[in-house]
Each structure stands twice: as C-alpha cells, then as structure tokens.
Amino acid sequence: MQAQSQLKAIYRDNADTIVGNCDTTLFLGGKEKTTLKEMAELLGKETIDFKKIWIEPQKLSEIILGMANIGGGVVIFGVEEKEDGTIEAVGLEEIVDKEKQDSKISRFLPDTVKFNILDFDLSGEAYSKIENKMYQMIKICFICGIEIVMKNCIHN
C-alpha cells in the first residue's frame, strides 16, 4: 500500500480491517496526510530501535525485554542511527540464521516474551536509496496473558 487514502478509496469500510490484519508495518516515507497521521499514531504506541549490525544476544535480550514491558516494539538491523537523530539505511553484510539467533536470544528471556525475526529486502525504483541491501528485524510482543496478543507475533 502506498497511502491510506488509496486503500480507503478502493475498499471503503473494509480498509480498516485490511490494515488491522497486517502485523508488520514498514514505512519508508510519504506526503499523504492520512498516512502520515496513521503512522504518527502507530509510532506513538511502539518503540523502534535501529542497529547497524547485530549486537550480542544478551544485550539484545535486554532491549527486547524492555520493549516487551512497555507494549512491544521493533528492532531493525541494517539501519544506522546517527548522533543527530537521523537514520541511514546501510544494509547488512549478511543475513543471520533466524533459528540460531532466536535460540541465542531466547536463553536470556522468560518464556512469556514472544518475538519474531524477519528478513526483508526492497527493490524497485521507489526504493532506490535502500535497494540491493539486506535488512532484518525483530518484532516484539507486549507481555500479556491474552492469547490473541501472543499469536500475533508467531509466524510459521
């Protein structure tokens, strides 16, 4: 989807259902006001952390636990956060094995903390600044006894 208004124009009342069924959001910028407002609301509810490279599993588990305690969040690898607060998409030299990384991180976390490691790369003219670069991210769920919240983080 490129803009919220585009989705609402095509799907009308079902647009919110479509967005609600998406458990991952990747926003690369835009100028359309409805989309910017929606993204501002989402960002107010989730913490996003950027890492240029993968960090030690114990340190990463501390970040994940902190995010889980405040409602969840996302750690994106392959993006460098500069001292002035700007970010730069640098990409990863290689994609780590998700199962091995999951195992290393999980050793330091209680079973109630659920997270998922995802790979992504983007190509095409719209993504020229970041194309041909690899990225990974961890999506962290809020610690909660409600089963539906936990299921949203588990991908087969």
C-alpha positions in Angstrom: 0.0 0.0 0.0 1.3 3.4 -0.8 -1.2 5.6 1.0 -4.1 5.2 3.4 -6.4 7.3 1.2 -5.8 4.9 -1.7 -6.8 1.9 0.4 -9.9 3.7 1.7 -10.9 4.8 -1.8 -10.8 1.3 -3.1 -12.0 -0.7 -0.1 -14.1 1.8 1.8 -15.4 0.3 5.1 -13.1 -2.7 4.7 -9.9 -0.6 4.7 -9.5 -0.7 8.5 -10.0 -4.5 8.5 -7.2 -4.9 5.9 -4.8 -2.7 7.9 -5.8 -4.5 11.1 -4.9 -7.8 9.7 -1.3 -6.6 8.9 1.0 -7.4 11.8 4.1 -5.7 10.3 4.4 -2.1 9.0 7.3 -0.8 7.0 7.0 2.9 6.4 9.6 4.5 4.0 8.2 8.0 3.9 5.4 9.8 2.1 3.5 13.1 2.0 -0.1 11.9 2.0 -1.7 13.4 5.2 -3.9 10.4 6.2 -1.0 8.0 6.0 1.3 10.4 8.0 -1.3 10.8 10.7 -1.8 7.0 10.9 2.0 6.5 11.1 2.3 9.1 13.9 -0.4 7.3 15.9 1.3 3.9 15.4 4.8 5.3 16.3 3.4 6.7 19.5 2.4 3.2 20.6 5.6 1.3 19.6 9.2 1.7 20.2 11.6 1.4 17.3 15.3 0.9 17.7 17.8 0.9 14.9 21.1 -1.1 14.8 23.7 -1.0 12.2 24.7 -4.6 12.9 23.5 -7.5 15.1 24.6 -7.0 18.7 25.4 -9.6 21.4 22.4 -11.8 22.2 22.5 -10.9 26.0 22.5 -7.1 25.3 19.7 -7.6 22.6 17.6 -9.6 25.1 17.7 -6.7 27.5 16.4 -4.4 24.7 13.7 -6.9 23.8 12.6 -7.4 27.4 12.4 -3.6 27.9 10.2 -3.2 24.8 8.0 -6.1 25.8 7.4 -4.4 29.2 6.2 -1.2 27.6 3.9 -2.6 24.9 6.2 -4.1 22.3 8.4 -2.7 19.6 10.7 -3.3 16.7 14.5 -3.6 16.4 15.7 -3.0 12.8 19.1 -4.2 11.8 20.9 -2.7 8.9 20.0 0.9 9.7 22.4 3.2 11.4 21.1 5.9 13.8 23.4 8.9 13.8 24.2 11.1 16.8 22.0 13.9 15.4 19.0 11.5 15.4 18.9 10.9 11.6 19.0 7.4 10.2 20.8 5.9 7.3 19.9 2.6 5.6 23.2 0.8 5.3 22.1 -2.8 5.0 23.6 -5.9 6.5 26.6 -7.7 5.0 24.8 -11.0 5.5 21.6 -12.3 6.9 22.0 -14.3 10.1 20.3 -17.7 10.5 17.0 -16.8 12.2 16.6 -20.1 14.2 20.2 -19.9 15.6 19.8 -16.2 16.5 16.4 -16.9 18.1 17.9 -19.7 20.2 20.8 -17.5 21.3 18.5 -14.6 22.4 15.8 -16.8 24.0 18.3 -18.2 26.5 18.2 -14.8 28.3 14.4 -14.2 28.1 11.4 -15.6 30.1 9.0 -17.8 28.1 6.3 -15.1 28.2 8.3 -12.8 25.9 7.5 -13.5 22.3 9.4 -12.1 19.4 9.9 -13.0 15.7 12.9 -12.4 13.5 12.1 -11.3 9.9 14.2 -10.8 6.8 13.4 -8.2 4.2 14.9 -6.5 1.2 13.4 -4.0 -1.1 13.9 -3.3 -4.7 12.5 -1.1 -7.4 12.7 2.5 -8.3 10.7 3.7 -5.3 13.3 2.2 -3.0 16.4 3.3 -4.9 18.2 4.5 -1.7 17.8 1.2 0.0 17.6 -1.3 -2.8 20.1 -4.2 -3.1 20.6 -4.1 0.7 19.5 -6.7 3.2 17.8 -6.0 6.5 16.4 -8.0 9.4 14.1 -7.0 12.2 12.7 -8.4 15.4 9.1 -7.7 16.3 8.4 -7.9 20.0 5.0 -8.5 21.6 3.7 -7.0 24.7 3.9 -9.3 27.7 0.4 -10.3 28.3 -1.8 -13.2 29.3 -4.2 -12.6 26.4 -3.6 -15.4 24.0 -4.5 -13.4 20.8 -1.7 -10.9 21.5 0.8 -13.8 21.7 -0.5 -15.4 18.5 0.1 -12.1 16.5 3.8 -12.5 17.0 4.1 -16.1 15.9 4.7 -16.7 12.3 5.1 -20.2 10.8 
